[in-house]
Amino acid sequence: MANKTAIIDSDMSLEQKVTGLLLCVGHERHVQMTRLIQHTGVSLLQLGLLHALDYAPEEGLTVNQLKALMIDDSPNVSRALNKLVAAGLAVKQRSDADQRVVFLKITDAGRQTHQDADSSLMNMQLGLDAAEQQQLFDLLKKL
């Protein structure tokens, strides 16, 4: 894990320390989340895609619509989607109106994987009491 002490004890400005600590904590949480969902066989990017597909309209979503919903502008969305399709967690279906348009839909197996991964992530703890969580939430909303 990141050496937060080196940042805390450094000569950096307070704003630089805050930014450095945010990066460290973000990286640590990413690693923890990746480990927690490892048993599902999907990555965090794939889980985000499954989440979007699980709440998509009945006709599904196009790749561009999925990309627009993602927090990260990852160039790997198409590759991640192809892996989901190959694993049977999503399916591609051509539009009846325009054969050039391909919609992606979640399968029952994909929905179950999404639910399993989400359940695993719900076990993550911040290590903060309710008042500290609220304070952190309020501060993060300002960023």
DAFEN-V668486 format. One record per run of one state. SS is the DSSP state (helix for helix, strand for strand, loop for the rest). FROM is the first residue (numbers start at 0). TO is the last residue. If there is no record, write none. Layout:
BEGIN
SS | FROM | TO
SS | FROM | TO
END
This chain:
BEGIN
loop | 0 | 2
helix | 3 | 7
loop | 8 | 12
helix | 13 | 39
loop | 40 | 42
helix | 43 | 53
loop | 54 | 59
strand | 60 | 60
loop | 61 | 61
helix | 62 | 68
loop | 69 | 75
helix | 76 | 85
loop | 86 | 88
strand | 89 | 93
loop | 94 | 100
strand | 101 | 105
loop | 106 | 106
helix | 107 | 120
loop | 121 | 128
helix | 129 | 141
loop | 142 | 142
END
